[in-house]
Amino acid sequence: MLSDEQLARNFADIAPPLTNDAALLEANQCLYCHDAPCTIACPTHIDVPAFIKKIASGNLRGSARVILDANPFGHSCARPVPSKCCARGRAS
């Protein structure tokens, strides 16, 4: 049987959530591509530039709606799906 501490380590997030300031900084780097590789790579085809634009404008509820309208389990997608961000040269 695992200790509570070991269970907490085993199920901890790989990367901690972004602070509001860090999320805003990341959102403002998006290029809002017409043929966004992030949307193409998303298995549920979430309109990533649309939800990022809403984060950049401070509309967090609208951002969540963009994700959840495409995928009711959107909260879990950021963990397994690799980043395909052209603003950072990671598009493939």
N, C-alpha and C positions, 0 to 999 in steps of 0.2 A: 504494500500500500504506500502510495506517495504522500509525502508531507504536504501541508498546505502551501508552504514556500515553494516546493518543487512543482506543484500544480500551477501556481501563479507564474513561475518562470516558463513552464511548458506552453502556457496559453497566452502569454504576453504578446502584444503587438510587436511585429518585427521592427517597425519604425513608429515612433510616437506620433500622434496626430499633430498637424501643423497648428501653430498659434494663429490667431486672426491676422496679425501683421504678416506672418510668413505666407499664409494663404493668399493674401492680397498681393504681396510681392511676386509670388509664383504666377498668379492669375494675370498680372500685368505684363508678363513675358510672352503670353500667347499671341500668335500671329493671326489667329482666326482664319485659317486657310479655307478656301472654297472646297477643296477636295481633301479635307483634313485626314491625314493618315491615322490619327488617333481614333476618329469615328469609324474609319474603314476597318481598323484592327479590332475594334470593340465587337465581341460576339453578339451583343444585344443592340448594336448600332446606336448607342446613345450619342446625341448631338453634343460632343464634347466642347467645341468652341462656344456653343450657346450657353452651356452651364458655366463655363469659365468666365464668359462675359458677365453673367449675372453675379458671380463671386466678385469680380473686379468692380462692379457698380454697387456692391453692398447688399444685393438682393439674394440673401442666402435661402430664403424660402422658395423663391423662384428657381434658384439653382437646383435645389432638392427636387422640385416638381419636374424639371427637365429630365433628371435622372430617373425618378420613380415612375414617370409616365411611360418611359421606354422599358423599364425593368423594375418590378416591384421588389427585387432583391438587390437593388443598386448599391446599397450600403456595403455589400460584401465584394463587389467587383474590383475595387481598387487594390485589394490584397493579392489575388492570383494573376491579374492581367498585367503584363509588362508595359512599361511606358513606351509610347510611340510619339514622342514630342519633337516636332520639327524645329521649334524655337531653340531647342537645346542640341540640335544635330543628332537626335536619337532616332529619327524616322528611318524605317527600313523598308 
